[in-house]
Amino acid sequence: MENYIGKIVSPYNKVDFIDSVRLSISQDNIEIEFPSTERNFNNIKTIIGIFNGIGKITLVNCQNTARSSGAGGIIKKYNVEYLFKGGHIHKPESIYFDNVNIKMSGLLDWTKISSINFTGKDLSIKKVKRITIYKSDNYTIEIFPSHNISLKREFNEINFKENIGLKISSLNKDINVWDYLHLIKELKKIFFILSNRDTKIDDTTFNRKEELGITLFWAGSNSLGSPSYINPKITFEDIKLELNEIIHNWFDKKDLHTSIELILEKTINTQLSYENYFLNNCFAIETLHRRFNNYKLFDKSEFKSIKENILKSIENNDLRKLIENNLAHINEPNFRNRLTNYEADFSHLLPENQNVKNYISKIVKTRNYLVHRGNSKNIFDEFDMLYASFFIETVVKINVYRILGIKNKLIEKLLIETGEKINSLYQSNDRMRFED
């Protein structure tokens, strides 16, 4: 954690200065603490100030977390969502930038792009061209190698640190800071789903022509989660030429995002129970099917006729209204039918001796039991429920890959590899639980 002392403009009257303000910045949290005689403990939109060792800053979305009273008066503490270093921004929603540079070490591991070359005992830095991975009518996204050099004379040391830079540049007019942040968050999701690599952002700097950059510290810079041994993993080389189409589809097909956010919750919330993890995956695959593979059980005109005949046969008005409401979605497949639509993917993932139809039936019965607390016969125990979640999550990701435009040959390879990993882990842990 880094601590700084400085002063801020009073967020209450925008005129007075408050001295002896303490600012703390850690990997997971930004906190400001200052004395105040104000009895107002509401959240604060923006605070501007200047601090030793960091200079001009703007704090945005400050949430009151604590207060204490003593001889010196009231001390207030606020958690901060965004910290802009390098300038004072009174209204962040009205600030626009030409481009933003991000550094992500996880992308270095994924892309293997390096500007540092070792030959024998010699070290050299080579020039590597930027790679455009996406271009729209409004902006481009480029990746490029980045490095920092630090010298420690007292130890006769020179340290090199490599990274990968990600640059989003406006092609027309400047882009609002919140729109940039939305793009960054969406890119982190797609990079994590594709690469199974850490998505922590090491540095975020916004730039405008002929002005010094403004650096951002923010809670969203943390990784979406830890890479997992059993997650599908696509190499950069396998999709480098298709990345423009893949990223375009990710931005364009927003109906994908709900399913992805449901399966990402486990990587973010490590305290999520096995039951909720399983249900999240069930909701994710059901939502994905409804939005991209949905079908009607009956022809529209045929179903209309069936529905009218059913309602005509009911004399009680209240009962008729109830039945009419229940008939609203009856022309769509149920959960079992939706899962059956992905039977081929399950058959690639599950062990050869596993009956796929029976396994799908067990998923349905377990889901129904957890939601309705009905019949508990032939449902998964907690151990098998966890691995069923792995299989369902993989089917969701595989079908997201298809929708994004990833080639079938690569998808078939991922199905086999991921299935082998999950089954190997299952067998190993299954033996251990019986040995115990």
CORKARA-V65757 format. One record per residue. N is the residue number from 1. PSI is psi in degrees with one decimal (NA if undefined). OMEGA is omega in whole degrees, -180 to 180 (999 if undefined). Layout:
n: [N/N]
psi: [PSI/PSI]
omega: [OMEGA/OMEGA]
This chain:
n: [1/2/3/4/5/6/7/8/9/10/11/12/13/14/15/16/17/18/19/20/21/22/23/24/25/26/27/28/29/30/31/32/33/34/35/36/37/38/39/40/41/42/43/44/45/46/47/48/49/50/51/52/53/54/55/56/57/58/59/60/61/62/63/64/65/66/67/68/69/70/71/72/73/74/75/76/77/78/79/80/81/82/83/84/85/86/87/88/89/90/91/92/93/94/95/96/97/98/99/100/101/102/103/104/105/106/107/108/109/110/111/112/113/114/115/116/117/118/119/120/121/122/123/124/125/126/127/128/129/130/131/132/133/134/135/136/137/138/139/140/141/142/143/144/145/146/147/148/149/150/151/152/153/154/155/156/157/158/159/160/161/162/163/164/165/166/167/168/169/170/171/172/173/174/175/176/177/178/179/180/181/182/183/184/185/186/187/188/189/190/191/192/193/194/195/196/197/198/199/200/201/202/203/204/205/206/207/208/209/210/211/212/213/214/215/216/217/218/219/220/221/222/223/224/225/226/227/228/229/230/231/232/233/234/235/236/237/238/239/240/241/242/243/244/245/246/247/248/249/250/251/252/253/254/255/256/257/258/259/260/261/262/263/264/265/266/267/268/269/270/271/272/273/274/275/276/277/278/279/280/281/282/283/284/285/286/287/288/289/290/291/292/293/294/295/296/297/298/299/300/301/302/303/304/305/306/307/308/309/310/311/312/313/314/315/316/317/318/319/320/321/322/323/324/325/326/327/328/329/330/331/332/333/334/335/336/337/338/339/340/341/342/343/344/345/346/347/348/349/350/351/352/353/354/355/356/357/358/359/360/361/362/363/364/365/366/367/368/369/370/371/372/373/374/375/376/377/378/379/380/381/382/383/384/385/386/387/388/389/390/391/392/393/394/395/396/397/398/399/400/401/402/403/404/405/406/407/408/409/410/411/412/413/414/415/416/417/418/419/420/421/422/423/424/425/426/427/428/429/430/431/432/433/434/435/436]
psi: [137.5/134.4/140.0/148.8/136.2/-156.5/155.7/158.1/131.8/123.3/-3.8/-37.6/-5.3/16.1/-54.2/158.0/145.3/120.8/175.7/44.4/135.6/127.7/127.4/130.4/119.8/179.9/-31.3/-8.8/146.0/126.7/139.5/142.3/127.4/154.6/147.5/142.5/-5.6/139.0/3.7/122.7/24.4/163.9/156.0/132.7/-53.7/144.9/130.6/149.2/-175.0/134.7/144.5/131.1/-7.9/-23.3/-149.0/136.6/157.9/125.8/131.0/139.0/72.0/119.0/123.5/124.5/-24.8/159.9/151.0/152.8/142.4/-165.1/-29.0/1.6/-156.7/132.6/127.7/143.3/139.4/136.0/139.0/132.4/-41.0/136.3/115.5/122.4/129.7/1.0/167.3/123.0/107.3/-34.9/91.5/-31.5/-15.6/12.0/129.8/147.0/155.7/-38.6/167.2/136.4/130.9/142.9/127.8/112.4/-28.1/-30.8/-27.6/-44.0/-32.9/-48.6/-25.7/21.9/125.1/145.4/-1.3/130.5/125.4/126.8/104.9/-119.1/0.7/142.4/131.2/157.1/118.5/156.6/125.7/130.0/146.0/144.4/120.3/114.7/-12.6/141.3/126.5/-171.2/-21.0/-25.3/164.0/155.2/123.2/151.4/149.7/151.8/146.5/150.9/151.6/141.3/125.8/139.2/128.1/94.3/-35.5/-22.6/4.6/46.4/142.2/121.6/133.5/134.7/121.1/154.8/173.9/128.5/144.0/118.6/124.5/120.0/136.3/139.4/-22.3/-105.5/160.4/155.8/140.4/146.7/-37.3/-32.3/-38.2/-45.2/-36.3/-43.4/-43.0/-44.5/-40.9/-35.9/-38.3/-41.2/-47.9/-36.0/-40.0/-43.4/-37.4/-46.2/-22.7/42.7/162.8/136.5/21.4/135.2/122.9/-25.7/138.0/118.2/123.9/140.7/145.3/151.7/131.4/26.9/153.6/145.6/155.7/121.6/140.9/129.8/131.7/153.3/-31.3/-2.7/-15.9/159.5/149.9/-19.0/179.6/139.2/147.0/142.3/-34.7/-3.7/145.0/142.4/115.2/129.8/153.6/-41.2/-32.4/-28.1/9.6/-42.7/-19.8/2.5/-35.7/-45.9/-40.9/-47.4/-38.8/-46.1/-34.9/-44.3/-34.9/-41.0/73.9/-18.6/-14.5/-29.3/-35.1/-46.0/-40.7/-41.8/-33.4/-42.0/-19.0/-16.6/-35.7/-35.2/-26.6/-44.7/92.6/-11.0/2.3/130.9/160.5/-38.4/-48.8/-33.5/-44.6/-46.6/-38.9/-43.1/-36.5/-45.0/-37.0/-45.6/-33.4/-43.1/-42.6/-44.6/-43.2/-36.3/-19.8/-18.1/19.9/154.4/164.3/139.4/-33.1/153.5/147.1/-47.6/-36.4/-42.9/-36.7/-41.8/-43.1/-44.8/-43.8/-40.9/-38.6/-46.6/-33.9/-29.8/-6.2/119.2/-35.2/122.7/-44.8/-42.5/-37.6/-42.2/-39.9/-46.0/-38.5/-41.1/-39.4/-22.4/-6.5/-38.3/13.7/-16.0/5.9/155.9/149.1/-179.2/-39.9/-44.8/-34.9/-44.3/-38.6/-28.5/-23.0/22.3/-38.2/-38.8/-42.3/-38.0/-30.4/-33.4/-41.9/154.8/154.0/-30.8/3.3/125.4/115.9/-42.9/-40.5/-37.6/-43.1/-41.2/-38.6/-36.1/-46.5/-46.8/-37.5/-43.4/-45.9/-38.5/-44.5/-34.6/-42.6/-10.8/48.4/-127.2/126.6/10.0/136.5/47.4/165.7/144.2/178.4/-39.2/-51.4/-27.5/-38.6/-45.1/-30.2/-37.1/-41.4/-44.3/-44.8/-44.5/-40.6/-40.8/-40.2/-50.2/-42.7/-41.3/-27.5/-42.1/-43.1/-45.0/-32.1/-16.1/17.0/141.0/146.0/-35.8/-41.8/-38.7/-42.1/-39.7/-42.9/-39.0/-46.2/-48.0/-46.1/-40.1/-42.4/-40.3/-46.3/-44.3/-37.1/-43.7/-39.6/-49.4/-41.4/-48.4/-29.0/-41.1/-41.4/-38.8/-29.4/-28.4/-35.0/NA]
omega: [177/-179/-179/177/-180/179/-180/170/-178/179/-176/179/177/-178/-176/174/174/-179/177/179/-179/179/180/180/175/-179/-174/-170/172/-175/176/-176/-178/177/179/175/-180/178/-179/-179/178/174/-176/-178/-179/173/177/-179/177/-174/177/177/-179/176/-178/179/171/178/-175/-180/-177/-176/-180/-177/-177/173/177/-179/178/-179/-178/-180/-177/174/-179/176/178/168/-174/179/-178/174/177/-180/176/180/177/-178/-176/179/-177/-179/-179/-179/-178/-179/179/-179/175/177/180/174/-178/-178/178/178/177/179/-178/-173/-177/179/-176/176/-179/-175/176/175/-175/178/-177/177/179/178/-178/179/-180/-179/172/179/176/-179/178/176/176/177/-172/-176/175/175/-179/171/-177/178/-180/178/174/178/177/-176/174/-174/-177/178/-176/-177/169/-178/176/174/180/178/173/177/177/-176/174/-175/176/177/-178/178/179/-175/-180/-176/-179/176/175/-178/176/178/-179/-180/180/177/178/-180/-176/177/-180/-179/-178/-167/-173/179/177/-178/178/178/-178/-177/176/-178/177/-176/170/-176/174/176/176/-178/176/-177/-179/166/-176/-179/-179/-180/-179/-180/177/-180/-180/174/-177/179/-173/179/172/-177/-179/179/179/-179/-178/-175/-175/-177/-179/-174/180/179/-178/-180/176/-179/178/179/-174/-175/-175/178/175/-167/-179/-180/-180/180/177/-178/178/-176/-179/-179/-179/-178/-177/179/-179/-178/178/-180/-179/176/178/-179/177/-180/176/178/-179/-178/177/179/179/-179/-178/-174/-176/-178/-174/175/179/-180/180/172/-174/-179/179/-179/178/179/179/-179/-180/-180/178/-177/179/-176/-178/-176/-178/-176/-179/179/180/179/179/180/-180/178/-179/180/-174/-176/-176/179/177/180/176/-175/180/-180/179/179/-180/178/179/-176/-179/179/177/-178/176/-174/-174/177/-174/-177/-179/176/-173/-179/178/-180/177/178/-180/175/-178/-178/178/178/-179/179/-178/-178/-173/-177/180/-176/-179/-179/176/174/-180/165/-174/-179/-179/177/179/-178/172/177/178/-179/-179/-180/179/178/177/-178/-179/-179/171/177/180/-178/179/177/178/-171/-176/-179/178/180/178/178/180/178/-178/-178/-177/177/179/-180/-178/-178/177/179/179/-178/-180/-179/178/177/-177/-177/178/176/179/999]
